Amino acid sequence: MIKLFNKTFLIISLLLLIVANLVPVSSALATGVYQMPSLVAGDRTFIVDDADVLSRITENKLKNSLENLANTTGNEVRFVTIRRLDYGETINSFTEKLFDKWFPTPEAKANQTLLVLDTLTNNDAIIVGDTVKEIMSDEIAQSVVDETIQVPVRDGNKYNEAFLAASDRLDAVLSGEADPGPPEVKDELSAQVAATFKSAEETDDQSATVIVVVLLVIATIVPMATYFWYQGFSG
């Protein structure tokens, strides 16, 4: 009885220890605005890859492109990736709070663009300052997160491709050039539907042919069988 009690106590203790260790780990994986590094307008930190999904080559390309944009136009773009949000936080609320933390005044916000992606859910958000809004419409800004980022992400979590495409598009728009637009989406579903529809037609044609042949066979054999049966019965 004592041995059984000791074993039970040991098992419960181990379970409690595991649970106690899991909770802090789970919380540590979440990212809050307070964990983000501090920066101000004019800072040359353009990439904060907290989720560690961007390659070094991609980061260098983004840094060079965004730094050149800032130097030539005064418009600054920041890309942020996080692993997951704190409990109760949304990607929009996180982005707004981070924007306020980094750029607390309207003047500091004016030429800023902030794009944040949560890699756990692949949700993203963008927020821009008043001066940027004069150059880039809300429709284009929303298209950047809904299409330019999301199309490569949905196609196998291609984060590097997504951010490079977003950088190119934002660079063009914020430099006063024509908007290159979102990436083209291949309508694979339509192609599959068309292929399926064609196959169905072919199947129907084959089925119809089989039915016709069967009917012809029946139409030939039944009268003959009936005739021979009748002759045999009469004899």
C-alpha positions as CSV (number, residue, x, y, z in Angstrom):
1,M,0.0,0.0,0.0
2,I,2.8,2.4,0.9
3,K,4.7,1.5,-2.3
4,L,1.6,2.2,-4.4
5,F,1.1,5.5,-2.6
6,N,4.7,6.5,-3.3
7,K,4.5,5.6,-7.0
8,T,1.2,7.6,-7.3
9,F,2.8,10.6,-5.5
10,L,5.8,10.4,-7.8
11,I,3.7,10.3,-11.0
12,I,1.6,13.3,-9.9
13,S,4.7,15.2,-8.9
14,L,6.3,14.6,-12.3
15,L,3.1,15.6,-14.1
16,L,2.9,18.9,-12.1
17,L,6.5,19.6,-12.9
18,I,6.0,19.0,-16.6
19,V,2.9,21.3,-16.6
20,A,4.8,24.0,-14.7
21,N,7.6,23.9,-17.2
22,L,5.4,24.0,-20.2
23,V,3.5,27.1,-19.2
24,P,6.5,29.5,-19.2
25,V,7.8,28.0,-22.4
26,S,4.5,28.6,-24.1
27,S,4.4,32.2,-22.8
28,A,8.0,32.7,-23.9
29,L,7.2,31.8,-27.5
30,A,4.6,34.7,-27.6
31,T,5.8,38.1,-28.7
32,G,4.6,41.3,-27.0
33,V,5.3,44.9,-28.1
34,Y,7.4,45.3,-25.0
35,Q,9.8,42.7,-26.4
36,M,10.4,44.6,-29.6
37,P,13.7,46.6,-29.8
38,S,13.4,50.3,-29.5
39,L,14.0,52.5,-32.5
40,V,13.0,56.0,-33.8
41,A,12.4,57.7,-37.1
42,G,15.6,57.8,-39.0
43,D,16.9,54.6,-37.5
44,R,18.5,52.3,-40.0
45,T,16.9,49.2,-38.6
46,F,14.5,48.2,-41.3
47,I,14.1,44.4,-40.6
48,V,13.2,42.8,-37.3
49,D,13.0,39.1,-38.1
50,D,12.0,37.8,-34.7
51,A,10.4,34.7,-36.2
52,D,13.8,33.9,-37.9
53,V,12.2,33.0,-41.3
54,L,14.2,35.2,-43.6
55,S,17.6,34.2,-45.0
56,R,20.7,36.3,-44.6
57,I,20.7,37.0,-48.3
58,T,17.1,38.2,-48.2
59,E,17.7,40.4,-45.2
60,N,20.7,42.0,-46.9
61,K,18.7,42.7,-50.1
62,L,15.8,44.1,-48.1
63,K,18.1,46.3,-46.0
64,N,19.9,47.7,-49.1
65,S,16.6,48.4,-50.9
66,L,14.8,50.0,-48.0
67,E,17.8,52.0,-47.0
68,N,18.1,53.3,-50.5
69,L,14.4,54.2,-50.5
70,A,14.8,56.1,-47.2
71,N,17.9,58.0,-48.5
72,T,16.3,59.0,-51.8
73,T,12.7,59.7,-50.7
74,G,12.6,60.0,-46.9
75,N,10.0,57.3,-46.7
76,E,11.0,54.5,-44.3
77,V,9.6,51.0,-44.4
78,R,9.9,48.4,-41.6
79,F,9.3,44.7,-41.9
80,V,8.7,42.7,-38.7
81,T,8.1,39.0,-38.3
82,I,7.0,37.4,-35.0
83,R,6.4,33.7,-34.0
84,R,3.0,34.3,-32.3
85,L,1.0,37.0,-30.6
86,D,0.4,37.4,-26.9
87,Y,-3.0,36.1,-25.6
88,G,-5.8,38.5,-26.5
89,E,-3.6,40.4,-29.1
90,T,-4.5,40.6,-32.8
91,I,-2.1,41.3,-35.6
92,N,-3.8,44.7,-36.1
93,S,-3.6,45.7,-32.5
94,F,0.0,44.6,-32.2
95,T,1.0,46.5,-35.3
96,E,-0.8,49.7,-34.1
97,K,0.9,49.4,-30.6
98,L,4.3,48.9,-32.2
99,F,3.8,51.8,-34.5
100,D,2.9,54.0,-31.5
101,K,5.9,52.7,-29.6
102,W,8.4,53.4,-32.3
103,F,6.9,56.6,-33.6
104,P,4.9,58.3,-30.8
105,T,4.1,61.6,-32.5
106,P,2.3,62.4,-35.8
107,E,5.5,64.0,-37.1
108,A,7.5,60.8,-36.4
109,K,4.8,58.7,-38.0
110,A,4.4,60.8,-41.1
111,N,6.9,59.0,-43.4
112,Q,6.7,55.6,-41.9
113,T,5.3,52.3,-43.2
114,L,5.2,49.3,-40.8
115,L,4.3,45.8,-42.0
116,V,4.1,42.9,-39.5
117,L,3.6,39.2,-40.1
118,D,2.7,36.5,-37.5
119,T,4.1,33.2,-38.7
120,L,1.9,31.1,-36.4
121,T,-1.3,32.1,-38.2
122,N,0.4,33.9,-41.2
123,N,-1.8,36.9,-40.5
124,D,-0.3,40.2,-41.5
125,A,-1.1,43.9,-41.1
126,I,0.2,47.2,-42.4
127,I,0.0,50.8,-41.0
128,V,1.3,54.0,-42.6
129,G,1.8,57.6,-41.7
130,D,-0.1,60.6,-43.1
131,T,2.5,61.6,-45.6
132,V,2.7,58.1,-47.0
133,K,-1.1,58.1,-47.4
134,E,-0.7,61.0,-49.8
135,I,1.4,58.7,-52.1
136,M,0.0,55.3,-51.4
137,S,-3.7,54.7,-51.3
138,D,-5.4,52.5,-48.7
139,E,-6.3,50.0,-51.5
140,I,-2.7,49.5,-52.5
141,A,-1.5,49.2,-48.9
142,Q,-4.2,46.6,-48.2
143,S,-3.3,44.8,-51.4
144,V,0.3,44.6,-50.3
145,V,-0.6,42.5,-47.2
146,D,-3.6,40.7,-48.8
147,E,-1.9,39.7,-52.0
148,T,1.8,40.6,-52.4
149,I,2.6,38.9,-49.0
150,Q,-0.2,36.3,-48.8
151,V,0.1,34.8,-52.3
152,P,3.7,33.4,-51.7
153,V,2.9,32.6,-48.1
154,R,-0.1,30.5,-49.0
155,D,2.1,28.8,-51.6
156,G,4.2,26.9,-49.1
157,N,5.2,29.6,-46.6
158,K,7.6,31.4,-49.1
159,Y,8.4,34.2,-46.7
160,N,11.6,35.3,-48.5
161,E,9.8,35.6,-51.8
162,A,6.9,37.4,-50.1
163,F,8.9,40.1,-48.4
164,L,11.2,40.7,-51.5
165,A,8.0,41.2,-53.6
166,A,6.5,43.5,-51.0
167,S,9.7,45.5,-50.9
168,D,9.8,45.9,-54.6
169,R,6.2,47.0,-54.8
170,L,6.5,49.5,-51.9
171,D,9.7,50.8,-53.3
172,A,8.0,51.6,-56.6
173,V,4.9,53.2,-55.1
174,L,6.8,55.3,-52.5
175,S,9.2,56.4,-55.1
176,G,6.3,57.9,-57.1
177,E,6.4,55.2,-59.8
178,A,3.4,53.3,-61.1
179,D,2.2,50.5,-58.9
180,P,3.4,47.2,-60.3
181,G,0.4,45.5,-58.7
182,P,0.1,42.2,-56.9
183,P,1.7,38.9,-58.2
184,E,-0.3,37.0,-60.8
185,V,-2.2,34.1,-59.4
186,K,-2.4,31.0,-61.6
187,D,-5.9,29.8,-61.7
188,E,-5.0,26.2,-61.1
189,L,-8.5,25.5,-59.7
190,S,-10.1,26.5,-63.0
191,A,-7.6,24.3,-64.9
192,Q,-8.4,21.4,-62.7
193,V,-12.1,22.0,-63.1
194,A,-11.7,22.2,-66.9
195,A,-9.7,19.0,-67.0
196,T,-12.3,17.2,-64.8
197,F,-15.1,18.5,-66.9
198,K,-13.4,17.2,-70.1
199,S,-12.8,13.9,-68.5
200,A,-16.5,13.7,-67.6
201,E,-17.5,14.4,-71.2
202,E,-15.2,11.7,-72.4
203,T,-16.6,9.3,-69.8
204,D,-20.1,10.2,-70.9
205,D,-19.3,9.6,-74.6
206,Q,-17.8,6.2,-73.8
207,S,-20.8,5.2,-71.6
208,A,-23.2,6.3,-74.4
209,T,-21.3,4.1,-76.9
210,V,-21.4,1.1,-74.6
211,I,-25.1,1.5,-74.1
212,V,-25.8,1.8,-77.8
213,V,-23.7,-1.4,-78.5
214,V,-25.6,-3.3,-75.8
215,L,-28.9,-2.2,-77.1
216,L,-28.0,-3.3,-80.6
217,V,-26.9,-6.6,-79.3
218,I,-30.1,-7.1,-77.4
219,A,-32.2,-5.9,-80.3
220,T,-30.5,-8.6,-82.5
221,I,-30.3,-11.5,-80.1
222,V,-33.7,-11.3,-78.4
223,P,-35.8,-11.6,-81.6
224,M,-33.6,-14.5,-82.8
225,A,-33.8,-16.3,-79.4
226,T,-37.5,-15.7,-79.4
227,Y,-37.9,-17.1,-82.9
228,F,-35.8,-20.3,-82.2
229,W,-37.7,-20.8,-78.9
230,Y,-41.0,-20.5,-80.7
231,Q,-39.9,-22.9,-83.4
232,G,-38.7,-25.4,-80.8
233,F,-41.9,-25.1,-78.8
234,S,-44.1,-25.5,-81.9
235,G,-42.1,-28.6,-83.0
